């Protein structure tokens, strides 16, 4: 299938899927690949992820004047998909993976832990790297959720006290709290933090940008110890062009074009108790318009739709 899709559609436009160059091309490729796969194999269930609105809503929040172009672009793709699948008598479900809320307050948990001698770093080529194994505690952040892992049980209460007082933290879930929210997985952090609705958690651990790790200024999701939405921004087009010229000329280069300014982000997700206007949505013949449902109930909607098709 991979070879067929690439032969017909070209390789997946990875650099238009994430990073400063993200645009509608990756979403269009996914949609075209989905329809082509349906024509070739007629699957019973097709799950199609359209990432396009993820970018602009995190960059600009709910400012429609900044996101209207992207809304129009993804609307055209969805129209093509719905038209195609309805022509095949498929039952179409449109689902938001999550709702993005306005959030412009970055919260630096790892910096707090470091300032209190709980997080360790090591120096490589004059730059700082987080040393999770040597740290007494460290955070792995993802949007408005963060997991705090504690290697030294003796500091657990100190960590609890510190993070409970950190501005931007709405909830600190301990063992009982994780059970209450159904996230007491064996790999969950010793504490799980939930941000205020207008805040989000960074992975930043350095205290001086001059010694930030080289990957901090790059699109490098596999090296960073946490999610970094600032990868969607570019320090300058001129710098990016210069780096590309070095690449084409055969010189060594580092594509360090990402800024270290977390205040650029204007939207995030994962917090709870958000206004209903920012809830995710589901559009399906099985769900009454305007009704509310638990996220886990989406499974039943999909399953019942499949069973209906089998009758």
C-alpha positions in Angstrom: 0.0 0.0 0.0 2.8 2.4 0.9 4.4 2.0 -2.5 1.1 2.4 -4.3 0.3 5.6 -2.4 3.7 7.1 -3.0 3.6 6.2 -6.7 0.2 7.8 -7.2 0.5 10.7 -4.7 4.2 11.3 -4.2 5.9 10.9 -0.8 4.1 12.3 2.2 5.0 16.0 2.7 6.5 15.6 6.1 7.8 19.2 6.3 4.3 20.5 5.6 2.9 18.2 8.4 4.8 19.8 11.3 7.1 22.7 11.9 7.3 26.2 10.6 6.3 25.0 7.1 3.2 23.1 8.1 0.3 23.8 5.7 -2.7 22.3 4.0 -0.6 20.0 1.7 -0.2 17.3 4.4 -3.9 17.3 5.2 -4.7 17.1 1.5 -2.3 14.2 1.0 -3.9 12.3 3.9 -7.4 12.9 2.4 -6.4 11.8 -1.0 -4.6 8.7 0.4 -7.7 7.8 2.3 -10.0 7.9 -0.7 -7.5 6.0 -2.9 -7.1 3.3 -0.2 -10.9 3.0 -0.1 -11.1 2.6 -3.9 -8.4 -0.1 -3.8 -9.4 -2.1 -0.7 -12.9 -1.0 0.4 -12.1 -1.2 4.2 -14.9 -1.6 6.7 -13.7 1.3 8.9 -11.5 4.2 7.9 -10.1 6.6 10.4 -8.8 9.8 8.8 -6.8 12.4 10.8 -6.8 15.9 9.3 -4.1 17.9 11.3 -4.5 21.3 9.6 -6.4 23.3 12.3 -3.9 22.0 15.0 -1.3 24.5 13.7 -3.2 27.8 13.5 -5.2 27.3 16.7 -2.1 26.7 18.7 -0.3 29.7 17.1 -3.2 32.2 17.2 -5.8 30.8 19.6 -9.4 31.6 18.8 -8.7 34.8 16.8 -10.7 34.0 13.7 -9.1 36.9 11.8 -5.9 34.9 12.0 -7.3 31.5 11.2 -10.0 32.1 8.6 -7.7 31.0 5.7 -7.0 27.7 7.4 -10.7 27.2 8.2 -11.6 27.6 4.5 -8.8 25.3 3.4 -9.7 22.4 5.7 -13.4 22.9 4.9 -12.7 22.2 1.2 -10.9 19.0 2.1 -13.7 17.8 4.4 -16.3 18.6 1.7 -14.3 16.4 -0.8 -14.1 13.6 1.7 -17.8 13.7 2.8 -18.9 13.9 -0.9 -16.8 10.9 -1.8 -17.8 8.7 1.1 -21.4 9.6 0.9 -21.3 8.6 -2.8 -20.2 5.2 -1.5 -23.1 5.0 0.9 -20.7 5.2 3.9 -21.9 6.6 7.3 -19.7 9.6 8.0 -18.7 10.7 11.5 -16.9 14.0 11.9 -15.0 14.2 15.2 -12.7 16.7 16.9 -9.8 14.9 18.6 -9.9 17.8 21.2 -10.9 21.4 21.5 -8.2 24.0 21.7 -8.7 26.8 24.2 -7.0 30.3 24.3 -3.8 29.8 26.4 -1.0 32.3 26.5 0.7 31.6 29.9 3.7 29.2 29.6 4.6 27.3 32.8 8.1 26.1 33.2 8.0 23.1 35.6 11.5 21.8 35.0 13.0 25.2 35.6 11.2 25.3 39.0 12.6 21.8 39.9 16.1 22.8 38.8 16.0 26.0 40.8 15.3 23.8 43.9 18.1 21.4 43.2 15.8 18.6 42.1 16.7 18.4 38.4 20.1 17.7 37.1 21.7 18.7 33.8 24.9 17.6 32.1 27.1 19.6 29.7 27.7 18.4 26.2 29.8 20.7 23.9 29.1 23.6 26.1 25.3 23.2 26.1 23.0 21.8 28.7 21.0 18.6 28.5 18.5 17.3 31.0 19.8 14.2 32.9 16.6 12.4 33.9 18.4 9.5 35.5 20.5 11.7 37.8 17.5 14.0 38.7 15.6 13.6 41.9 12.5 14.7 39.9 11.7 15.9 36.4 8.6 16.7 34.3 7.5 15.5 31.0 5.1 18.1 29.6 2.5 17.7 26.9 0.3 20.7 26.2 -1.8 21.3 29.4 -0.8 18.1 31.1 2.5 17.2 32.7 3.8 14.0 34.4 6.2 14.5 37.3 8.5 11.5 37.8 10.3 11.2 41.1 13.5 9.1 41.4 14.1 10.0 45.1 11.0 9.2 47.3 12.4 11.5 50.0 11.7 14.6 47.9 8.1 13.7 47.0 6.4 16.0 49.5 8.8 18.8 48.7 7.9 18.4 45.0 4.2 18.4 45.8 4.5 21.6 47.8 6.5 23.3 45.0 4.2 22.4 42.2 1.0 23.1 44.2 2.1 26.7 44.5 3.2 27.1 40.9 1.1 29.7 39.1 -0.8 28.2 36.2 -1.3 24.8 37.8 -4.9 23.9 38.4 -4.7 20.4 39.6 -2.0 18.2 41.2 -3.1 14.5 41.0 -1.5 12.1 43.4 -2.2 8.3 43.5 -5.8 8.8 44.6 -6.3 11.7 42.2 -5.1 9.7 39.3 -7.5 6.9 40.2 -10.3 9.4 40.4 -9.6 10.6 36.9 -9.0 7.1 35.5 -5.3 7.8 34.6 -3.6 5.6 37.2 -1.5 3.8 34.6 1.7 2.2 35.7 3.7 4.6 33.5 1.9 7.7 34.7 4.0 10.2 36.7 4.1 10.2 40.4 2.1 13.4 40.1 0.1 14.4 37.1 -0.5 18.1 36.7 -3.3 19.8 34.8 -2.9 23.5 33.8 -5.2 26.4 34.2 -7.4 26.9 31.2 -5.3 29.8 29.9 -1.9 28.2 30.7 0.3 25.4 29.2 3.4 23.5 30.3 6.8 23.8 28.5 9.6 21.3 28.7 12.2 24.1 29.1 14.9 23.3 31.7 17.7 25.7 31.0 18.0 29.0 32.8 20.0 30.8 30.1 19.1 30.6 26.4 22.8 30.8 25.5 23.3 27.3 26.8 20.1 25.7 25.7 20.6 22.4 23.9 21.0 22.6 20.1 17.8 20.7 19.6 15.8 23.4 21.4 16.1 25.6 18.3 15.3 22.8 15.9 12.3 20.8 14.9 13.3 17.7 16.7 10.4 16.0 18.5 12.3 12.8 19.4 15.1 14.5 21.3 13.0 17.0 23.3 11.8 15.7 26.7 8.3 17.1 26.2 6.1 18.7 23.6 7.2 21.9 22.0 4.6 23.8 20.0 7.0 26.7 19.4 8.4 24.5 16.6 5.6 25.9 14.5 7.4 29.3 14.5 10.5 30.4 12.7 13.1 32.9 13.9 13.4 34.4 10.5 13.0 33.3 6.9 16.4 34.7 6.1 18.1 32.4 8.6 16.2 29.4 7.2 17.2 30.3 3.7 20.8 30.6 4.7 20.7 27.2 6.4 19.2 25.7 3.2 21.9 27.2 1.1 24.6 25.6 3.3 22.8 22.3 2.9 22.7 22.6 -0.9 26.3 23.6 -1.0 27.3 20.5 0.9 28.4 22.3 4.1 27.6 21.1 7.6 24.6 22.8 9.1 22.1 22.8 12.0 18.6 23.9 11.0 18.3 26.0 14.2 15.4 28.2 13.1 13.0 27.7 16.1 12.7 30.6 18.6 12.9 30.0 22.3 9.9 32.2 23.1 7.1 30.2 24.7 4.9 33.3 24.9 4.3 33.0 21.1 1.8 30.2 21.7 -1.8 31.3 22.0 -3.8 28.0 22.2 -3.5 24.6 23.9 -5.6 21.7 25.1 -5.8 19.1 27.8 -7.2 21.2 30.7 -10.6 20.5 32.2 -13.5 22.8 33.2 -13.1 24.7 29.9 -16.0 26.7 28.5 -18.4 24.6 26.4 -17.6 26.8 23.4 -14.2 25.1 23.3 -15.4 21.5 23.7 -14.6 19.1 20.9 -17.5 18.2 18.6 -18.9 15.1 17.0 -21.3 15.1 14.0 -23.1 11.9 13.5 -26.6 10.7 12.8 -26.5 8.8 16.1 -25.8 11.8 18.3 -28.5 14.4 18.8 -27.5 18.0 18.0 -26.4 20.0 21.0 -26.1 17.0 23.3 -23.1 16.3 25.6 -21.3 13.0 25.9 -18.2 11.5 27.6 -15.2 11.2 25.3 -15.1 7.4 26.0 -18.7 7.2 24.5 -17.3 7.9 21.1 -16.3 4.3 20.9 -19.9 3.3 21.2 -21.0 5.7 18.4 -18.4 4.2 16.1 -19.2 0.6 17.1 -22.9 1.1 16.7 -22.4 2.7 13.3 -20.4 -0.3 12.2 -23.0 -2.7 13.5 -25.8 -0.7 11.8 -23.9 -1.1 8.5 -23.7 -4.9 9.0 -27.4 -5.3 9.4 
